[in-house]
Amino acid sequence: MAFGNAAASAPDASDGKSLADAQPLSDGSPDATGFRQTGRASWYGRFFHGRKTANGERYNMHALTAAHRTLPLGSYVRVTNPSTDRSVIVRINDRGPFARGRIIDLSMAAAHALGMQRAGTASVKIEGLTEQQAKAERAEMLASASNSDDNK
């Protein structure tokens, strides 16, 4: 059989499985679990708004995203500001930061969530998450925010 002809590309039915039984290779985003880092975070906003990021999408300063030098694009992390005990879940969609001494560049929305927008930088702790963990924590965060709004 030659590569590329119909016989060569037909599924092998000898094991009793068909392509319909195939499982996805992943859940759609890279797994960053086990990743831990502490250091200084900064944020970027209006000047970069609408420009292309490293993964090809347009930067949205109102989205919960971040730039990191080495984490896989599309992975999720929890960023915590220990001085305020506030945390936010962000998706890595860009490369950076390129300023010395910084470990992550946050979107304006993420910086606001951590209470570091005015200061410009803050000490943070980064923890890698799976996509499922990130979605569950974001849903929990939104639910608790809407409950606190209802109590006002």
C-alpha positions in Angstrom: 0.0 0.0 0.0 1.2 3.4 -0.9 1.0 6.4 1.4 -1.9 8.7 0.5 -4.1 6.2 -1.3 -7.5 5.2 0.0 -6.4 1.8 1.2 -3.5 3.3 3.2 -5.6 5.9 4.9 -8.6 3.7 5.8 -9.0 3.0 9.5 -7.8 -0.4 10.7 -10.9 -2.2 11.9 -9.0 -5.1 13.3 -9.0 -3.6 16.8 -12.8 -3.1 16.8 -12.5 0.7 17.3 -13.6 3.4 14.8 -12.7 7.0 14.5 -16.1 7.8 16.1 -14.7 6.4 19.4 -11.6 8.7 19.3 -11.1 10.9 22.3 -9.8 14.5 22.1 -6.1 14.9 22.6 -6.7 17.7 25.2 -9.3 19.9 26.7 -8.4 22.7 24.3 -5.8 24.6 26.4 -2.4 23.8 27.7 -2.1 22.6 31.3 0.0 24.8 33.5 -0.7 23.0 36.8 2.4 22.7 39.0 3.8 26.0 37.8 4.6 28.4 40.6 6.4 31.8 40.5 6.7 34.9 42.7 7.9 38.3 41.6 6.8 41.7 40.3 3.8 42.2 38.1 3.1 45.2 35.9 0.1 46.0 33.6 -0.4 47.3 30.1 -3.5 49.1 28.8 -4.6 51.8 26.4 -1.5 52.1 24.2 -1.6 48.3 23.3 -5.4 48.0 23.1 -6.4 46.5 19.8 -2.9 45.5 18.8 -2.1 41.8 18.0 -0.8 39.6 20.8 1.6 36.7 20.4 -1.2 34.3 19.9 -2.7 36.4 17.1 -5.8 37.8 18.8 -6.3 41.5 19.5 -5.3 42.7 22.9 -8.3 43.8 24.9 -7.4 45.8 28.0 -10.9 44.9 29.5 -10.3 41.1 29.3 -8.6 39.0 32.0 -5.4 38.2 30.1 -1.7 38.4 30.6 1.7 38.2 29.0 4.4 35.8 30.3 7.8 34.9 28.9 7.6 31.1 29.1 4.1 29.8 30.0 2.2 28.2 27.0 -0.1 30.6 25.2 -3.7 29.7 26.1 -2.8 28.4 29.6 -4.5 29.8 32.7 -3.0 31.0 35.9 -4.2 32.5 39.2 -2.3 35.7 40.1 -2.5 36.7 43.7 -1.5 40.0 45.3 -0.3 39.0 48.8 -0.5 42.5 50.2 -4.3 42.7 49.4 -5.0 39.0 49.3 -6.9 39.5 46.1 -6.5 37.1 43.2 -7.6 36.9 39.6 -7.7 34.1 36.9 -6.0 35.2 33.6 -5.4 33.5 30.3 -1.9 33.8 28.9 -2.2 35.3 25.4 1.0 37.3 24.9 4.7 37.3 25.5 6.5 39.6 27.9 7.1 41.5 30.1 10.2 42.9 28.6 11.0 45.2 31.6 13.8 44.0 33.9 12.6 42.5 37.2 9.0 41.8 36.0 7.5 38.3 35.7 4.1 39.0 34.3 2.3 41.8 32.4 -1.4 41.9 33.3 -4.3 43.5 31.3 -5.8 46.6 32.8 -8.8 44.6 34.0 -6.6 42.1 35.8 -4.6 44.9 37.4 -7.8 46.5 38.6 -9.0 43.2 40.0 -5.8 42.9 42.0 -5.9 46.6 43.2 -2.6 47.5 41.6 -3.8 49.7 38.8 -2.7 53.0 40.4 0.6 51.7 41.7 1.5 50.2 38.3 3.4 47.2 39.8 2.9 44.8 42.7 4.5 41.7 44.2 2.5 38.7 43.1 2.3 34.9 43.3 1.4 33.0 40.1 -0.1 29.5 40.2 -0.8 27.4 37.1 -4.3 26.0 36.5 -6.1 23.6 34.2 -8.8 25.1 32.0 -11.4 23.3 34.1 -10.0 24.8 37.3 -9.9 28.3 35.8 -13.5 28.1 34.5 -14.7 26.8 37.9 -12.9 29.5 39.8 -14.0 32.3 37.5 -17.6 31.1 37.8 -17.3 31.1 41.6 -15.7 34.6 41.5 -18.6 35.9 39.4 -21.2 34.3 41.6 -19.7 35.8 44.7 -19.4 39.2 43.1 -23.1 39.1 42.0 -24.1 38.0 45.5 -22.2 40.9 47.1 -23.9 43.3 44.6 -27.3 41.9 45.6 -26.5 42.6 49.3 -25.8 46.3 48.7 
